[in-house]
Amino acid sequence: MRMNGIILKPARVLVFAVSLFLASCVELTSPLSDPDAAKPDERLYGAWKASGKGSNASQYWFIFIGKPSQHHVPSGIMKSIDVSNNPGNRLDVKESWSFFSSSLGQATYANLFDPDVLDRAKFPRWDKRNIKDYAILKYAVENDRLTLWTMDSNAAAEAIKKGHLKGKIEKRGLLEIEVVTLTASEDLSKYLSSGGDKLLFPDKDKTKFVFSRVK
């Protein structure tokens, strides 16, 4: 399900994540790891087609993942382009996100950020300090299957209320969308590694998306 046509007030990267996946409205002020030290996850390179529950032959959703065209960025930065159609067979093509990977134990995560940071007309030099906000996806690659999990905003909000994570919860925009902001990535890393991963990224249909590699 998408949220096309809805203009949100949160950081632009969150708009990308929400429009792409109806992702939980959770943003981070810092990533899980240093983008300058990131290594590319070459398992992600290529074309992926949605094949999970709810997919059908008449409507498609492809994700293309590769290296960004810009050469001035760290080697671990990757980009994704999203291509889909609607019931009227109209195409929707967007550069959905730029990202880099983080690993915590056996789990891997994508730190999403605004691709404008890679625009040399706006930012002639790469500087990670130009990235103001992040969104996080959990992912797993098994053979030719890619699974993505979005963060459950209710679980994130509950973790803040219980004092397990540092952050804030607020209403934004005309629609008063509830946005959860996590403000301490070290706390988040510890929480994920100590069992919080299953709470923040539950294996449910509304937060899980499955893709098959296009050969």
C-alpha positions in Angstrom: 0.0 0.0 0.0 1.3 3.5 -0.9 0.6 7.0 0.3 0.8 8.8 -3.0 -0.4 12.4 -3.0 0.1 12.8 0.7 2.5 15.6 1.6 4.2 15.0 4.9 6.1 17.4 7.1 8.9 15.1 8.4 12.3 14.9 6.9 12.4 14.2 3.2 14.1 10.8 3.5 11.2 9.7 5.6 8.8 10.8 2.8 10.7 8.5 0.5 10.5 5.6 2.9 6.8 6.2 3.6 5.8 6.6 -0.1 7.8 3.5 -1.0 6.6 1.0 1.6 4.0 2.7 3.8 6.9 2.4 6.1 6.4 3.1 9.8 6.9 6.8 10.4 10.2 6.4 12.3 13.2 8.6 11.6 16.7 8.6 13.1 19.0 11.6 13.8 22.1 9.4 13.3 22.8 6.0 11.5 23.7 2.6 12.9 27.2 2.9 11.5 29.6 5.4 9.8 28.8 5.9 6.1 32.5 6.7 5.4 33.5 3.3 6.6 30.6 1.3 5.0 31.3 -1.5 2.6 28.9 -2.2 -0.3 26.7 -5.3 0.0 27.1 -6.7 -3.5 24.4 -9.3 -2.8 21.9 -6.5 -3.3 23.1 -5.5 -6.8 20.7 -6.2 -9.6 16.9 -6.1 -10.3 14.3 -7.4 -7.8 10.6 -8.0 -8.4 8.0 -8.1 -5.7 6.9 -11.7 -5.2 5.4 -11.8 -1.8 1.9 -11.9 -0.5 -0.4 -9.5 -2.5 1.7 -9.4 -5.7 0.0 -10.2 -9.0 0.8 -10.5 -12.7 -1.0 -7.3 -13.8 0.6 -5.0 -11.3 4.4 -5.1 -10.7 6.9 -3.5 -8.5 10.6 -3.6 -9.3 13.6 -2.4 -7.3 16.9 -1.8 -9.0 19.9 -1.6 -6.7 23.4 -0.6 -7.7 26.2 2.0 -7.3 25.4 5.7 -7.5 26.6 7.5 -10.7 28.5 9.9 -8.5 32.2 9.0 -8.0 32.9 11.3 -5.1 31.0 9.4 -2.5 32.4 6.5 -0.3 32.4 3.1 -1.9 29.8 1.7 0.5 27.1 4.1 -0.7 24.4 2.4 -2.8 21.2 3.6 -4.5 17.9 2.2 -5.4 15.4 3.0 -8.2 11.8 2.0 -7.8 9.5 1.2 -10.8 5.9 0.2 -10.5 2.6 0.5 -12.3 -1.0 1.1 -11.1 -4.2 -0.6 -12.2 -4.4 1.8 -15.1 -1.0 0.6 -16.2 0.6 4.0 -15.6 4.2 3.9 -14.6 5.6 5.4 -11.4 9.4 5.7 -11.6 11.4 7.3 -8.7 14.9 7.4 -7.3 13.6 6.1 -4.1 16.6 6.2 -1.8 20.4 6.2 -1.2 21.7 4.0 1.5 24.5 2.1 3.1 24.5 -1.1 5.1 25.1 -1.9 8.8 25.5 -5.3 10.4 24.7 -6.2 14.0 25.4 -9.9 14.6 23.7 -11.9 11.9 21.2 -9.0 11.0 21.7 -6.5 8.3 20.1 -3.0 8.0 19.9 -0.3 5.4 20.5 3.3 6.5 18.4 5.3 4.1 19.1 9.0 3.4 18.0 11.8 1.1 19.7 11.3 -2.4 20.0 15.1 -2.7 23.1 14.7 -0.5 24.7 13.1 -3.6 23.8 16.1 -5.9 27.1 17.8 -6.6 25.2 21.0 -7.7 24.0 21.2 -4.1 26.9 19.6 -2.3 30.1 19.7 -4.3 32.0 17.6 -1.8 30.8 14.5 0.1 30.3 15.2 3.7 28.2 12.9 5.9 27.3 15.9 8.0 25.0 17.0 5.2 22.8 14.1 6.0 20.3 15.3 8.5 17.9 12.4 8.9 17.8 8.6 8.3 15.3 5.9 8.0 16.1 2.2 8.7 15.1 -1.0 7.0 16.1 -4.5 8.0 16.9 -6.8 5.1 18.0 -10.4 4.4 19.3 -11.9 1.2 19.0 -15.6 0.8 20.0 -17.0 -2.6 17.6 -15.1 -5.0 15.2 -13.9 -2.4 15.3 -10.4 -0.8 13.2 -9.7 2.3 12.7 -6.2 3.6 11.2 -5.3 7.0 10.1 -1.8 7.9 10.3 -0.6 11.5 7.0 -0.9 13.5 6.4 2.7 14.7 4.1 1.5 17.5 6.9 -0.7 18.9 9.4 2.1 18.6 7.0 4.5 20.4 6.5 2.0 23.1 10.2 1.5 23.6 10.6 5.2 24.0 7.8 5.4 26.6 9.3 2.5 28.6 12.7 4.2 28.5 14.4 1.5 26.4 15.2 4.0 23.6 15.8 7.7 23.5 13.6 9.8 21.3 10.4 11.7 20.9 6.9 11.2 19.5 5.0 14.0 17.8 2.2 14.7 15.3 3.2 16.4 12.0 1.5 17.8 9.0 -2.1 18.6 8.1 -3.0 14.9 8.6 -1.2 14.9 12.0 0.8 11.8 11.1 2.5 10.4 14.2 6.3 10.5 13.7 8.7 8.7 16.0 12.2 10.1 16.1 15.1 8.0 17.6 17.9 10.2 18.8 20.6 7.8 20.0 21.9 5.3 17.5 24.2 3.6 20.2 21.1 2.9 22.3 19.3 1.6 19.2 22.2 -0.8 18.3 22.3 -2.2 21.8 18.5 -2.6 21.9 18.4 -4.4 18.5 21.3 -6.7 19.6 19.6 -7.6 22.9 16.3 -8.8 21.5 14.7 -5.6 20.4 15.1 -6.5 16.7 12.2 -8.9 16.9 10.0 -6.2 18.4 11.0 -3.3 16.1 11.0 -5.4 12.9 8.2 -8.0 13.4 7.7 -10.7 10.8 4.2 -9.5 9.9 2.6 -8.9 6.5 2.3 -5.1 7.0 6.0 -4.7 7.7 7.5 -7.4 5.5 8.1 -7.2 1.7 9.5 -10.1 -0.3 11.3 -9.8 -3.7 12.8 -12.3 -6.2 15.9 -11.6 -8.2 15.3 -10.9 -11.9 17.7 -13.0 -14.0 
